Amino acid sequence: YEAVRGTIQRFLNAGHEDEIVFTTGSTLGINLVSYAWAAPRFEPGDEIVLSVMEHHANIVPWNFLRERQGAVLKWIEPEADGSLDPQKVIDAIGPRTRLVAITHMSNVLGTVVDVKTIAHAAREKGVPTLVDGSQAAVHMPVDVRDLGVDFYAITGHKLYGPSATGAIYIRRERQAEMRPFIGGGDMIREVRRDAI
């Protein structure tokens, strides 16, 4: 079972096995980021940049954050031909932007988004990028290190796997920021009342 983590690591070209976190699908992976990474650091008025092409899995968690903590959602419209201009996404990143949450491939339009350009530009501005890779991972090679993303969610059933399976790549630096809010994963040899 644990060997699957290495398989997914190689499939996404993650740098380390521990950057792969098992989930029940993309929805849970994105919710994990919303609750364990975003919620502790968002203040009212902090922004998330996302497109109107997103699957509900990459909209609903951010709307909850908007309702609970006053996050601002900045929506990017696609072009008339269904493409998404990466420069529009980059230009929407402002001083209050805390996250870019974008699809790699639209489940409605089939549009492939240039997440590499977006992620590298966002990183230069100090903004992490979350990518919903549910559609893309089954249709094209994915290299999370080359893309430069911080989070990359995939779902098992779209990769011909069983329902209620999935994973999210979480860059090590981001995992360290989530440590107070998540823990476990591998088998733990010993758990006591005062230590693990």
N, C-alpha and C positions, 0 to 999 in steps of 0.2 A: 504494500500500500504506500509506504513512504517513498519507494522508488519512483512513484509517479511524479513526485515533486521534481526530480531530476529530468524526467521526460518533458515536463512542461517548461522547465528552465531552458532546455535545449530548443524546444519548439519556439519559444519567444526570444531566444538568445539573451536571457538574463545573465548577469554576471555571477550570481550566487543562487544556490538552491533555496536559501532562506528568504530570498526576495519573492518567492512564490507562496501565496497564502490560499489555501483551499476555501471555497465558498459553495453556495448552492446555485450560483450563477452570477451574471453581471450585476443584477439588481442588488443582491446582497453585498457584492464587492464594492459597489459605488456607495451604498448605505454605510458600509464600514468606514470608508474614507470620510463621509459626511459626519458621522458621529464621533469617530476616534481621532480624526485629524483636523477637520474643519471646525467643528463646533467649539472645541476648546480655545481656538485662536481667533474666531470671528467676532467682530464688534459691529454694532449697528452702522450701516453705511458701507461696510466692506463689500466688495463686488466679486461676482463670478461671471465670467464671460462664457457664453454658450450660444449655439446656433439654434434656429427654429427647426432644423432637421433632426434633432435629437430624438432617440427612442425615449419612451416614458421613464425607463430605468435611469436615464441621465437627465431627467427633468424633476421628477417628484422629490428626490432627496434634497435638491437645492431649493425647491419651493417650501419644503418643511423648514429648512434653515432660514429662509426668508421670513416665514411666519413666526418662528421661535426666537430668532436673534436679530432680525432686521437686515439680513443680507440683501443686497441689491443684485438682481439678475439683469445682465446686459445682453440683449438678444441680437444676434447677427443674422441678417436675412441672406439667403442664397441669391445667386444671380438668376436671371430669367431662364437660362438653360439648365438650372439645377446645380451648377457648380458653386463652390464656396471659395471666395477670394481670400487666401490666407492673410493678405495685407489688411483686410477689413477686421479680421480677428485681432491681429497685432496692434492695429491702430486703436482698437477699443480698450486695450490694456492701459489703465491709468494708475495714478498713485494709490488708489484704494482697492485695486484689483488684487485679490488674494489667491485666485485660482482660475485657470482656463479649463473648462470641461467640454470636451468636443468628441464627436464621433469620428472614427477612422473611415467608416463606410456607412452611408445612410441606409437604414433598413427600408425606407420608403422610396427614395430616388435612385439608390445604387451609386450615388456620388462618392467618389474616393477623395477624401480630404487630405491635403498636404500637411499632415500633422508634424512632420519633421521640421518644416520651415517655421510653423507656429511654435512648436516646443522649444526650438533653439532660440528664437526671438524672445519668448516668454522667460526662458532661463536667464538671458542677458538682462532682463528687467527684474529678476529676482522672483518671478512668479512660477509656481509649479503647474504642471499640466496633467490632467486626468483624461485618459482616452477610453472611450467605449469601443473595444475592439471586437465585439460579438460577431459582427458581419464580416469584418476584414480578415480575421484570423482563419476563416475557412476558405477564403478566396485568393489570398496572397501571402507571401512570406512576411513574417513580422519579426523585426529586430529591434527590441525595445532600447537597446544601448545606442544603436544608430539613430533611432527616432529621437532620443533624448528626453523621453517622457518620464514622469515621476510615478504615475499609476497607469496600469493598462488592464482592463477587465475583459475576461472572456467567459463564455458560457458553454457547458459541455454539450447540450443537446444540439446546438448549431454546428458542432464539430463531430456529429454522428456518435456522440456519447450518450450516456443515460441522462434522463431528466434529473433535476436537482443536483447537478454537479457543475463546477466551474472553478475559476481561480482569478486572483488578481495579483499582478506584478506590483510590488511596492518597493521602490528604490530604497536602499539601505538607510540613506540619510532621513528619508521620510518615516521609515519604520521606527527610527530612534525617537522621532518626535511623537509617535503614537504609543510608545512603550507604557506610559502611565495608564493608558486606557485599554490596551489589549495585551494578552499574554498567553503562553501555551503554544500548542501546535504540534510539536514533536512529542514523542513519549517522554515523560518525566520520570526519572528513576525513583525519586523520593519526594514526598510532600509532607511537611510537618505543620504544626500550628503556627510556628513563628518563622518559617523559612521554606524555600523550595530548592 
